[in-house]
Amino acid sequence: MLTSFFWTGDTIRSRAVSTTILTTTLAIPEPPPALLADWRRETTTRLELKPGDVEVMPLARTQARWSDYRGCVRAMIDWTTSLALPDVLAQSDIALMACRGARYHHDAEQYGSAAFCNLFLSEDKVLDLHFPHANRRIPLTRGTAVIFDTGQPHAVIPRNSNAFHLADFAPRLDYDQIFLTWELPIENAHVAQALNIIFDTDELSARQLTDEQLWLDGAPVEPCPQTGHWQAA
């Protein structure tokens, strides 16, 4: 069993990691050329985004320069409402992110108390969001929306690949993916029900821990960054 130990208030709580991945493709407008150019300058000049990196982008500039931004958020609200997740986005932190591919990783050591809800804003660059242990591949196109457990390992890799390789991301080509992300509280009853989360699966171990961890069969683990295969943390 894969177990996430996460902070709830001042204590550590345990839960199972969900293999449920919710996804759809929303009809959102193409970002204007000036905004696309701004994103490109940001990733290449300030962030110096490298293959495998996932970094935070300036959200306020995008909000100010894209008249259709609110429409994108509205489309996500409508979709999550259709999943019986009322008002959950309005109560969650939002950020603008960029990645140039992504190594296999999980986020439960920092965001174990959350699920991620992402909306991809970039065009199809022949990349997939891959969840190896849930056996899911999601093609990334403009409007791809996905909700998943932060403890579920994932990567962004080429569509014809089953591993992350630096050589697949040639510097002269544009592999940047820009996306909005929300942190949905995993203890919210609607979020837990949508992802089929089971809580308090290892209360004894939880009482002995002082930080967030991900365990498989009773021991801390992490995915191999290249293959996603489990290895000791």
C-alpha positions as CSV (number, residue, x, y, z in Angstrom):
1,M,0.0,0.0,0.0
2,L,1.2,3.5,-0.9
3,T,0.8,5.8,2.1
4,S,1.0,9.6,2.4
5,F,1.8,11.0,5.8
6,F,0.7,14.7,5.8
7,W,0.3,17.6,8.1
8,T,-3.2,18.4,9.3
9,G,-2.9,21.3,11.7
10,D,-0.1,20.5,14.2
11,T,-0.2,16.7,13.7
12,I,0.7,14.1,11.1
13,R,-2.1,12.1,9.6
14,S,-1.9,9.1,7.2
15,R,-3.9,8.3,4.1
16,A,-3.8,6.0,1.1
17,V,-2.6,7.5,-2.2
18,S,-5.4,7.6,-4.9
19,T,-4.9,6.1,-8.3
20,T,-8.0,8.1,-9.5
21,I,-7.0,10.7,-12.1
22,L,-9.7,13.1,-13.4
23,T,-9.2,14.7,-16.7
24,T,-10.9,16.5,-19.6
25,T,-10.1,18.9,-22.4
26,L,-11.7,22.3,-22.1
27,A,-12.3,24.8,-24.9
28,I,-10.1,27.7,-23.9
29,P,-8.9,30.5,-26.2
30,E,-5.3,30.7,-27.5
31,P,-3.2,33.1,-25.4
32,P,-2.3,36.3,-27.4
33,P,1.1,36.5,-29.2
34,A,2.4,39.2,-26.9
35,L,1.7,37.0,-23.8
36,L,3.3,33.9,-25.5
37,A,6.4,36.0,-26.2
38,D,6.4,37.2,-22.5
39,W,6.2,33.6,-21.3
40,R,9.1,32.6,-23.6
41,R,11.3,35.5,-22.4
42,E,10.5,34.6,-18.8
43,T,11.4,30.9,-19.2
44,T,14.6,31.5,-21.2
45,T,15.9,34.7,-19.6
46,R,14.9,34.9,-16.0
47,L,14.2,31.3,-15.1
48,E,16.7,29.8,-17.6
49,L,14.3,26.8,-17.6
50,K,16.2,23.5,-18.2
51,P,14.8,20.1,-19.3
52,G,13.1,18.5,-16.3
53,D,12.6,21.8,-14.4
54,V,9.2,22.9,-13.0
55,E,9.2,26.5,-11.9
56,V,6.8,29.3,-10.8
57,M,5.9,32.0,-13.3
58,P,4.6,35.6,-12.5
59,L,0.8,35.2,-12.4
60,A,-0.1,38.9,-12.0
61,R,1.4,39.7,-15.4
62,T,-0.7,37.0,-17.1
63,Q,-3.8,38.1,-15.4
64,A,-3.3,41.7,-16.5
65,R,-2.3,41.0,-20.1
66,W,-4.8,38.3,-21.0
67,S,-8.4,39.4,-21.3
68,D,-9.5,35.8,-21.5
69,Y,-7.8,34.7,-18.3
70,R,-11.1,34.9,-16.3
71,G,-12.8,32.8,-18.9
72,C,-10.2,30.0,-18.4
73,V,-10.8,30.1,-14.7
74,R,-14.5,30.0,-15.3
75,A,-14.2,26.9,-17.5
76,M,-12.3,25.2,-14.7
77,I,-14.9,26.2,-12.2
78,D,-17.6,24.8,-14.4
79,W,-15.7,21.5,-14.9
80,T,-15.0,21.0,-11.2
81,T,-18.6,21.9,-10.3
82,S,-19.7,19.1,-12.7
83,L,-17.5,16.7,-10.7
84,A,-19.4,17.6,-7.5
85,L,-16.5,19.9,-6.3
86,P,-18.5,23.1,-5.6
87,D,-16.5,26.2,-4.6
88,V,-13.3,24.2,-4.2
89,L,-11.2,26.3,-6.6
90,A,-12.3,29.6,-5.0
91,Q,-11.0,28.3,-1.7
92,S,-7.6,27.0,-3.1
93,D,-4.3,28.6,-3.8
94,I,-3.5,29.2,-7.5
95,A,-0.2,29.6,-9.3
96,L,1.1,29.9,-12.8
97,M,3.8,27.3,-13.6
98,A,6.2,26.4,-16.4
99,C,7.9,23.1,-17.2
100,R,10.2,21.9,-19.9
101,G,9.3,18.2,-19.5
102,A,9.4,16.9,-15.9
103,R,11.4,14.1,-14.3
104,Y,9.4,11.5,-12.5
105,H,8.6,12.7,-9.0
106,H,5.8,13.0,-6.5
107,D,4.9,16.1,-4.4
108,A,3.6,14.5,-1.2
109,E,6.7,15.5,0.8
110,Q,5.6,19.2,0.5
111,Y,1.9,18.9,-0.6
112,G,0.7,15.7,1.0
113,S,-2.4,17.6,2.3
114,A,-3.4,18.5,-1.2
115,A,-4.5,17.3,-4.6
116,F,-3.3,19.2,-7.7
117,C,-5.7,20.6,-10.2
118,N,-4.0,21.8,-13.4
119,L,-5.1,23.6,-16.6
120,F,-2.5,23.5,-19.4
121,L,-2.4,26.6,-21.5
122,S,0.2,25.7,-24.2
123,E,-0.3,24.0,-27.5
124,D,0.3,20.3,-28.2
125,K,4.1,19.8,-28.2
126,V,3.9,16.0,-28.4
127,L,4.3,15.6,-24.7
128,D,2.3,13.5,-22.2
129,L,1.7,13.7,-18.5
130,H,2.6,10.2,-17.5
131,F,1.5,8.4,-14.3
132,P,3.4,5.1,-14.4
133,H,1.9,3.4,-11.4
134,A,-1.6,4.4,-12.2
135,N,-1.0,3.3,-15.9
136,R,-2.3,6.6,-17.3
137,R,-0.9,8.9,-20.1
138,I,-2.6,12.2,-20.8
139,P,-1.7,14.1,-23.9
140,L,-0.9,17.7,-23.1
141,T,-2.8,20.1,-25.3
142,R,-4.3,23.6,-24.8
143,G,-7.2,23.1,-22.4
144,T,-6.0,19.8,-20.9
145,A,-7.4,19.8,-17.3
146,V,-6.4,17.2,-14.7
147,I,-6.9,16.5,-11.0
148,F,-4.6,14.0,-9.2
149,D,-3.2,13.0,-5.9
150,T,0.1,14.7,-5.1
151,G,1.5,11.4,-3.9
152,Q,1.0,9.8,-7.3
153,P,4.3,9.8,-9.2
154,H,4.2,11.6,-12.5
155,A,6.4,13.1,-15.3
156,V,6.1,15.0,-18.5
157,I,7.8,13.1,-21.3
158,P,7.7,12.7,-25.1
159,R,4.6,10.9,-26.4
160,N,6.7,8.1,-28.0
161,S,8.8,7.6,-24.8
162,N,8.4,5.6,-21.5
163,A,11.2,7.4,-19.7
164,F,12.6,10.9,-19.0
165,H,15.8,11.6,-21.0
166,L,17.5,15.0,-21.2
167,A,18.5,14.2,-24.8
168,D,14.8,14.3,-25.8
169,F,14.6,18.0,-25.1
170,A,16.8,19.7,-27.6
171,P,17.6,23.3,-26.6
172,R,16.7,24.7,-30.0
173,L,13.1,23.4,-29.8
174,D,10.2,24.8,-27.7
175,Y,9.1,22.2,-25.2
176,D,7.8,24.7,-22.6
177,Q,4.4,23.9,-21.1
178,I,2.7,26.7,-19.2
179,F,-0.1,25.8,-16.8
180,L,-2.3,27.0,-14.0
181,T,-2.4,24.9,-10.8
182,W,-4.6,24.9,-7.8
183,E,-3.9,23.1,-4.5
184,L,-7.1,21.4,-3.5
185,P,-7.4,20.4,0.2
186,I,-7.3,16.7,0.4
187,E,-9.4,16.6,3.6
188,N,-12.2,18.5,1.9
189,A,-15.1,16.0,1.8
190,H,-15.8,16.6,-1.9
191,V,-12.2,16.3,-2.9
192,A,-11.7,13.1,-0.8
193,Q,-14.8,11.6,-2.3
194,A,-13.9,12.5,-5.9
195,L,-10.5,10.9,-5.6
196,N,-11.6,8.0,-3.3
197,I,-9.2,8.9,-0.5
198,I,-9.1,6.6,2.5
199,F,-7.8,8.3,5.6
200,D,-5.9,7.0,8.8
201,T,-4.5,3.9,7.1
202,D,-1.4,3.9,9.5
203,E,-2.2,5.9,12.6
204,L,0.6,4.2,14.6
205,S,3.4,5.3,12.2
206,A,1.8,8.7,11.8
207,R,2.1,9.4,15.5
208,Q,5.9,8.8,15.3
209,L,6.7,11.1,12.4
210,T,7.7,14.7,12.4
211,D,7.5,15.5,8.6
212,E,5.6,14.6,5.5
213,Q,6.6,11.3,3.8
214,L,5.6,8.8,1.2
215,W,5.8,5.1,2.2
216,L,5.4,1.9,0.2
217,D,4.8,-1.2,2.2
218,G,6.0,0.4,5.4
219,A,9.2,2.1,4.2
220,P,9.9,5.6,2.6
221,V,10.2,5.6,-1.2
222,E,10.7,7.9,-4.1
223,P,10.5,7.3,-7.9
224,C,13.6,7.0,-10.0
225,P,13.7,10.4,-11.9
226,Q,14.4,8.7,-15.2
227,T,12.1,5.6,-15.1
228,G,9.6,6.2,-12.4
229,H,10.4,2.9,-10.8
230,W,10.2,2.8,-7.0
231,Q,13.5,3.1,-5.0
232,A,14.3,3.6,-1.3
233,A,14.1,7.3,-0.3
